[in-house]
Amino acid sequence: MSRRRFPQTIGLLAAVYLAAMAVVFALLSAQNADFVRTAHQTEGTVVALVARAPLGSTREAQPDARTPSLAPRVTYVVDGRTYDYVAAHGRYRQRLQVGDRITVLYSPTDPSSARLRGEGMDSGPVVSAGFGLAAVLLGLVVVRSRRRSTRPRTPPGPARASAAPAPAVAD
């Protein structure tokens, strides 16, 4: 593989990866929108605030940190049965307090499957669009650099005609 083709290959692989991530986040966003569309709602009560990693973090939540990221643990009742739900991600500045009432969305076929109203609605489409835009831009850069490298190169200076070498002459 030539030196010029290596960056193009890496760029192409990165563009494919970014496009795949855009598709993954788009599917997750569609799945979330479908859940919200078909969900029933009820009122729940915040019974605790537990340490959870914030959205986008790969680190585990640290309950003993100076300012831990907290997520609400909510109990809610459906058809006389009590369910418990903990938000998927925490916040550094949690707006909820123990005892607050909050709207819980739950699946009518499986009431144990729940989400808080508004949870996960804000970031999925934005992240998907960001990955998609990055994939398109990187793809354009790769295609443009490939076009430049496939153009025939002309040597610098005037064109030289190839002539047969002159015979050697003895003095």
Order of alpha helices (4+ residues) and beta strands (2+ residues): alpha-beta-beta-beta-beta-beta-alpha
